[in-house]
């Protein structure tokens, strides 16, 4: 049977959030899903992959699991059968390894879930999905994070967020999270997203990355957005 593989920087938060979206909205939610944590940031993933250009992402993580004697994840990956691969990583611009060229190359390489895989990036990190002082939040489009703020971002979100536990995310709350992130993308790109078709035509990870990096270079900040 075809399976969906999620490769995440971490496993716990990403798994909860992805399952939440899948259970509510994915037509193919009956497909088996596997979640595997890579355990380091996107720049570490780039460095690992650059050692062997012919090595695909599943083989890379499978071999890492084998080396760590992690037979649970090794067995999941060795079984294969993945028709779709999604990678979920943080922008991590506060990390010493931050490198625009590396993350840019990753965006270009991981651009199709049925081939190498599809990369989704959280700015600045996964916890952005909780960056709401109220629901809905009229100031959501203005929220930005600098490097200093990013170092304590999880605590900041914990102090201000209206979303404390995953159980707080009802279907109505999830709709607000999705709508406000899409509205923010429309706001920062000046692209109109009024239907799924317009989203497919106007949204791209490349455009979002370049806007974020431009903002980072000019203001030293990124606009918080969670994965699309």
N, C-alpha and C positions, 0 to 999 in steps of 0.2 A: 504494500500500500504506500502511496505517496505520503511523504511527511514534510513538515515545515521545521526548519532548523533556525533557531535564534541564537546568535553568538553575541554575548553581551560582555561589557567590561566587567560588570559584577553580575550577580545572578538574582538576588532576592528582590530588589525594588523593580528592576526591569521585568522580571517574570510576572510579578503581581500586576503591573500596569498593562503589559501586553495581553495577558489573559483577560483583564478587565475589558479592554477594547475588543478583543476577539470574541468574547462571549456575547457582547452586545451587538456587534456590527458585522463581523466576518460571515459571509455567506458560506464559506468553506470551513467553518469552525469545527466540523466533524473530523477534519484531517488531524492525525496525530501530530503533536508538537513536542519538540525537544529543545531544552534550554541548556546552553553550555556557557560557563563563565570563562573568559579568556584570562582574567586575573591581572591584567595590566592595561595601561591606557593605549589609545590609538597609535601613538608614536612608537610604543613598544611593539605593537602589532606590525607596523610598517617595517621596523628594523628586523623583525623575525622573518617577514616575508621576503625582504630584499636579499636575504642570504641565499635564497634559492628561488629564482624567478619562475621556475617551472612547477613549484609546489603550490597546490591549491589550498584554500583556507581550511577545508575539512581535514585534509591530510596533515596539515601543520598542527592543528589542535589535537588531532588524534595522536600524533607522535609525542606532543607535549604531555598528554595524559598518560601515555605509556611510560614515558621517562619518569613521571612522578608516581608511577604505580597506582594511578587513579583508574582502576579497572571499570568503575561504574560509568564514567564518561567515555572511556575508551570503547567499551562495548556498544554504547549508544551510537558513537560515530562510526565504528567498524561495521555496524549493521547497514549503514548507508540508506538509500532510498529517499533522499531528500530532493523534492521537486522545487522547493523554494528555500532560499537562504537569506536571512536578514541579519545585518550587523547593527548593533546599537551601542554607540560609544559617546563619551562626553568630549566637548571641545577642549577642555583642560588647558586653556591658554595660560593658566598660572603655573603649569608644570615646567620644570627646567628643560624638558625635552621638546617643548612647543616648537613647531616648525611648520610654517605655512606650506612650504613645498611638499612636505610629507603628507599633510592632510589633504592638500589639493590633489595629489596623485592618487590618494585613496578614494576620493570622491569620484574621480574619473574611472578608476579600475572597477570599483564596486558599484556599478550603475544599473544592474539588472538582476532581480532576485532569482531568475531561472538560469542564469549563467554563473558568473563568479560570485554573485551575491549582491544585495542592495544595502548600501550603508545609510543609516540615519544618525544624525548628530544632534545631541542636546546642547544648547547654549545657555549657561556655561556647563551645566551638568543635568543629570536626570531629574533632580529635585525641582527643576524649573516648572514641572507640571503642577506644583503646589504653590507657586508664587502668586497667591491671591490674598489680599487683605480683606476682601469681601467678595461675595459671589452674586452677580457678576461684579467685576472690579473696573470702575470707570477709568482708572489710571493705568490699567495693564499695559497699554501701548507705550507708556513712557518708562517702564522699568528697565534699568540697565545695571550692569554689574562691572566693577573694575577688578583689577587683580587682587587688591587687598580685600575687597568684599568677597571675592571668590574663595579665598582661603578659609573664610568662616561662613560660607554660603549656607551650608546645611543648618547651622545654628540659627542664622538669620531667618531662614524659611520656617524653622521650627518655632521661632518666637512670634512670627506674624501671620502664618498661614491659617486660613479657615479650614484647611484639609489636614486633619491630624492623623487619621487612620484611613486605611483603604476602605474600611466599612463606611466612611463618610462620603465616598464617591457613589452616589446614587446615579441612576440613569440621567436625571436632570442635571446633576453636577457635572457629569462627564460631557454632556452636551455643551455646557458652559465652557469647560476647559477647551474642548475642540473648537468651538466657535471663536473664542477669544484669541486663540493661537492663530487661527486662519485670518481673523480680522487684523491681527498684528502683522502678519506676513503681508497682507494687502496694503496695510498702512506704510510699511517700510519699503515696499517695492513699487508702490503706486500701481499695482496690478489688481484688476477687479476680479474677485472670486465670488461669483453669485450662483454658481452651479458646479456640479462635479466635473462637467466638461471643461468649464473655465479653469478649474483647479488643475486638471491634467494638462491644459494648454499653457498655463502661466506659472505653475510652481516648479522649481527645480532646486535640488540641493546645492548645485553649483552657484546659482544666483544668491541663495541665502548665505552660503559661505563667503562669497566675495563681498557682500554687503556687511557681514559681520566683521570681516577682516579690515575693510575700509574704515568702519566705525572704530575698531580697535586701534588702528594706526593713527586716526585723527584725534580721538577722544580718550583712548586708553580704556574703553569700555565695550562690552558686548550687550546686545539686547537679549534679554532672556526669552527663549522659546524652547518648547519641548519638542520631541520628535514628531514629525508629520506622518 
